[in-house]
Amino acid sequence: MDIINKDHLEGPVAKKIEEQTAKLPSDLFLWAAVGSMAASATMKLMGKGNTSLFVGQWATSFLLLGIYNKIVKVAGSDADDDAGNKKF
C-alpha cells in the first residue's frame, strides 16, 4: 500500500531548504529564543523600551523555526525516501 501521494512532493527549493535546516541542532532555536528574551529584559531595564519590544518579539519566531526544524527532521521531504525502508 502506497502511503505517500506522489502528487504532493516538495519542490527542489523546499528540499534544499529542508536539507540545510535539518543540519541545525534543535536546541539552537530554543537558546536563541531565550537569548532574545534576556536581551529584551536587559534593554527594558536600560530604558530602551521600543528596542526591547522589537527584540522580545523575536522569541516567537525562533520557537516557530524550531518547530519547523523538528518537523523537517521527523517528516520532511526526505521521509518519503526512507518510507520503503521502514517496517510498519
Sequence and secondary structure as in RCSB ss.txt:
>XXXX:A:sequence
MDIINKDHLEGPVAKKIEEQTAKLPSDLFLWAAVGSMAASATMKLMGKGNTSLFVGQWATSFLLLGIYNKIVKVA
GSDADDDAGNKKF
>XXXX:A:secstr
   S GGG   HHHHHHHHHHTTS THHHHHHHHHHHHHHHHHHHTT HHHHHHHHTHHHHHHHHHHHHHHHHHH
STTHHHHGGG   
